[in-house]
Amino acid sequence: MAELEWFDGEPESLDQLLGLADSYRVDSLVVAIDQALQAKASLTPAERVVVAVEALEREVNNGGYNQFFFNSSAEHVPYIVDALTAAGCPNVAAITAEAIAVLGPQPGWSAEDISNAAADMNESDDERLSALDQKFSEYPDPIEQRLFAYIADHRDAIALS
């Protein structure tokens, strides 16, 4: 069976993208949806799940949990475990909860506080996060497929513009 191609076009609508699952890689469709959502001024709770889960996957795959905590994606830390759970990724949610525990955020911390804590981690904490990065990279949940299913199930609460 031939590998599906990457979708790199401009999405016309969410329904259009959802209908392309047999023609294009699902991860590319999720990325197209995420990019459209990031351009919006405000997000619904369902849209926020998509953006948060995609931010986690992008950042952890690129530079680990520390990068997720350090970059602007730190804004998602307070609700990322709930977002992963909502998207059907309980194993990744558990790994992420462990990573957040290593960071040790306090209630009321801003994204800047989280980024500063990530920058100030000690070697032991970095080693613990590296072990969790490895667990994440084993993909105990098929994140993109489950997030795509979540998007399809919540299509009435997700708009690309």
Legacy VTK file of the C-alpha trace (Angstrom):
# vtk DataFile Version 3.0
C-alpha trace
ASCII
DATASET POLYDATA
POINTS 161 float
0.000 0.000 0.000
1.380 3.392 -0.999
2.030 5.959 1.713
-0.393 8.835 1.717
0.814 12.305 0.803
1.206 15.316 3.067
-1.589 17.891 2.766
-0.072 21.311 2.119
-2.961 23.209 0.628
-5.200 25.906 2.041
-8.157 24.306 3.798
-11.560 25.384 2.530
-13.399 24.092 5.583
-13.144 21.686 8.463
-15.490 19.259 6.715
-13.238 19.333 3.649
-10.215 18.396 5.756
-12.092 15.685 7.626
-13.138 14.204 4.281
-9.538 13.936 3.092
-8.480 11.289 5.630
-8.321 8.570 2.968
-6.256 10.724 0.607
-3.746 12.496 2.870
-1.778 11.730 6.007
-3.917 12.356 9.070
-1.066 14.158 10.826
-0.885 16.644 7.954
-4.618 17.295 8.216
-4.325 17.877 11.963
-1.460 20.314 11.355
-3.571 22.216 8.795
-6.429 22.424 11.311
-4.063 23.547 14.081
-2.535 26.259 11.895
-5.974 27.607 11.005
-6.989 27.624 14.666
-3.827 29.437 15.737
-4.793 32.319 13.453
-8.018 32.890 15.379
-8.380 35.591 18.016
-10.215 33.356 20.472
-10.809 29.637 20.782
-13.649 27.454 21.943
-12.801 24.818 24.559
-12.709 22.128 21.832
-10.392 24.243 19.684
-8.151 24.841 22.688
-7.782 21.055 23.097
-6.559 20.782 19.504
-4.088 23.654 19.799
-2.735 22.488 23.167
-2.238 18.863 22.119
-0.572 19.918 18.877
1.708 22.325 20.756
2.726 19.545 23.130
3.453 17.109 20.343
5.366 19.653 18.274
7.495 20.900 21.179
8.217 17.565 22.860
9.156 15.974 19.528
11.438 18.913 18.771
13.127 19.536 22.110
11.420 17.581 24.860
9.158 18.578 27.709
11.587 21.292 28.757
11.036 22.998 25.420
7.249 22.683 25.861
7.560 24.364 29.253
10.060 26.998 28.119
8.452 28.251 24.892
5.176 30.112 24.459
3.477 26.706 24.624
3.858 27.058 28.413
0.459 28.769 28.305
-1.075 25.303 27.793
0.489 23.709 30.886
-2.470 24.367 33.240
-4.875 22.346 31.079
-2.731 20.075 28.869
-3.402 16.920 30.910
-7.155 17.506 30.639
-6.770 18.245 26.918
-4.881 14.990 26.334
-7.481 13.074 28.304
-10.304 14.686 26.320
-8.511 13.771 23.088
-8.321 10.115 24.138
-4.620 10.009 25.037
-4.594 8.801 28.670
-1.085 7.345 28.537
0.451 10.536 27.164
-1.627 12.483 29.714
-0.045 10.436 32.524
3.473 10.975 31.160
2.777 14.686 30.799
1.426 14.887 34.352
4.716 13.365 35.540
6.669 15.941 33.532
4.619 18.773 35.009
5.285 17.384 38.491
9.025 17.583 37.773
8.585 21.225 36.803
6.626 21.854 39.997
4.345 24.710 38.963
2.304 26.377 41.647
-1.366 27.386 41.349
-1.664 30.737 39.658
1.659 30.541 37.835
1.699 32.430 34.555
3.220 31.107 31.345
6.225 33.310 32.133
6.586 31.691 35.586
6.476 28.254 33.957
9.086 29.266 31.352
11.353 30.647 34.070
11.050 27.431 36.085
11.936 25.418 32.966
15.006 27.585 32.404
16.105 27.082 36.016
15.813 23.288 36.179
18.708 21.436 37.717
20.555 18.496 36.181
18.524 15.924 38.105
15.254 17.432 36.875
16.590 17.536 33.320
17.450 13.824 33.555
13.954 13.029 34.828
12.433 14.986 31.957
14.705 13.203 29.459
13.362 9.860 30.666
9.820 11.169 30.184
10.752 12.488 26.727
11.757 8.918 25.862
8.442 7.537 27.119
6.617 10.148 25.043
8.648 9.282 21.934
7.443 5.679 22.185
3.942 7.020 21.428
1.900 4.993 23.917
-1.187 6.622 22.342
-1.600 7.342 18.620
-1.921 11.077 19.256
-2.672 12.294 15.725
-5.288 9.627 15.017
-7.037 10.225 18.320
-6.870 13.991 17.951
-8.319 13.685 14.434
-11.157 11.558 15.855
-11.679 14.165 18.586
-11.907 16.895 15.942
-14.445 14.863 13.953
-16.494 14.199 17.100
-16.421 17.922 18.037
-16.792 19.387 14.550
-19.733 21.507 15.669
-17.495 23.272 18.213
-14.527 23.780 15.884
-14.369 26.415 13.165
-11.312 27.214 11.095
-12.137 30.914 10.829
LINES 1 162
161 0 1 2 3 4 5 6 7 8 9 10 11 12 13 14 15 16 17 18 19 20 21 22 23 24 25 26 27 28 29 30 31 32 33 34 35 36 37 38 39 40 41 42 43 44 45 46 47 48 49 50 51 52 53 54 55 56 57 58 59 60 61 62 63 64 65 66 67 68 69 70 71 72 73 74 75 76 77 78 79 80 81 82 83 84 85 86 87 88 89 90 91 92 93 94 95 96 97 98 99 100 101 102 103 104 105 106 107 108 109 110 111 112 113 114 115 116 117 118 119 120 121 122 123 124 125 126 127 128 129 130 131 132 133 134 135 136 137 138 139 140 141 142 143 144 145 146 147 148 149 150 151 152 153 154 155 156 157 158 159 160
